[in-house]
Amino acid sequence: MATYPSPLRHALAAPAILVLCGGGLPFLQSEARAETSANFDVTAAIVPGCLVDGLGSAGNAGTIGTLDFGHDTSLSAASHSATTTASQSIRLRCTPGVNLSMSIDGGTHSASGARNLQLGADTAARIVYRVCRDAACNLPIAIGGTASTVVTAANANDVRLPVYAALTLPGHLPPGTYTDTLTVTLTW
């Protein structure tokens, strides 16, 4: 066994400690790190659709408009018509060409498959009315039935829902204000 003078023995022992700990040796540090990279795709699909301005968080758009049949006497047997197109209070915007359809329920006072205006809580004081998609009321919208609306570039920023109605007064009802509330559901 070789014997070295004391200062040399300490000099040889110091690098061995550094090698075992990896401290301060740049060639060991560069081998311990690994750099990797990968790509991933980012996409967005823009699809045709509609926007109801003022839509609440529950999906309730508020009031579409009012079907107002006007005033008449309690003895009248006249026919009346109404539309919501002039009084539509929501703003509906759609992509041109989108398939927009609406369904209308039976209302608050429907009975026997018909929509009814009713005087307060009096179920005997009712007036049957029809909801249609044309002013002449030749194209009725059945309870729960659907009606399509054409969306073009000309009306895309202000789509009007074609809701018309007609009734014939029976001529023997008590005077008062007859009402009903319909719910319209839009799909696209």
C-alpha positions, 0 to 999 in steps of 0.5 A: 500500500502506498503512503502519501504525505498528509496534504496530498491525501486530503487533496485526493479525498476532497474531489471524491466527496464532490463527485459523490454529492454531485455538487458543483460539477457542471457535466453531472447537472446537464445530464440530470435535466431533460427538456421535452416539448409537445404540441396540442391543437386549439379549435373553435366551431362556430355553428348557426344559431340565434340570440335572444337579447335580454334572455334571463339566466333561467332561459326566460325571455320575458314577454313576446307581445300581446294578442289583443282582440280589442273591445266588443259588447257582451252580446256580440257574435263578431269575429276578431283577429290579433297579432303579436308582430307589431307588439313583439318586445323581445329582439331575436337575432339569428344566423341567416338560413338557421332552422328556427321553429317555435311551439306554443302550449295550450295556455293557462285555460286550455280545455278539450284541445282548445285554447280559451280566454277566461274571465277570472276564475270562472271556467264557464266564462270562456271564449275559444280562440285559435293561434295561427302562423298567418293573418287569415288564420288558415295555418293553425298552430296546434297545441304543442305543434310547431311553426317554422320561421324563415331567417334570411339576411334581410331579417336576421337582426330582427326576426319577428315571430309570426303569431296570429290569432282569431276568435268568434264571440259567442254573444252571451258571456258576462262582461269583463276582461278575458285573459290567457297566457301562452308559452312559446318555446323556440328551438334552432 
